[in-house]
Amino acid sequence: MRYTRLQGRASCWVLGSIGCLGLLIVGVLAIVLGGRALVNTFGEPIKELATKTQAIVPKQLAVYDALQRYAADNNGKYPQSLKQLVPKYVPEDPTRPIQLDDGTEVRLIYKPPKPDAAPETVILEHKPPIKTTMQLFGQKIDMQVTYQVQLNGEVYQQRVITDPQGNKQIQRERVRP
């Protein structure tokens, strides 16, 4: 009995391999191009938010530290105004606006705590919130971010996210400075 090689089988393997290679190339291109789209969609707004955070949160923490030193020197009582911290606890007026790279002026807002205030009471935040916009699946998502310092020294990021229909969602998350 004589065995003969079938030409159809060999050409089937070659065509299948070429097809798989083509699918692999298309997949790699999709990953690369999709990655770039994600960076443009999320990367820039997040980078912008991080830059603004670096201008605001360290100043909030410096003012918080000054408030703690003031309270320690005054039998646990906090000042009624941030101006009372100048010049003994901070070198410059903490009520002066913080100038961000985009020209926005952000001011620290101080809420003097009551003597029996809970440790989670927010005593420092900033106004106006940092605003950013992202595109997600072709829909515009607006986000406003505010950094808040609690009486216990913990820093929280509060996000107000507005979808295209105008629905708002508030999220609050602890930040590790």
Secondary structure, DSSP 8 states (H G I E B T S, - for coil): ------HHHHHHHHHHHHHHHHHHHHHHHHHHHHHHHHIIIIIHHHHHHHHHHHHHHHHHHHHHHHHHHHHHHTTT---SSGGGGTTTT-SS-TTS-EE-TTS-EEEEEE----TT--TT-EEEEEES-EEEEEEETTEEEEEEEEEEEETTS-EEEEEEEE-TT--EEEEEEEE--
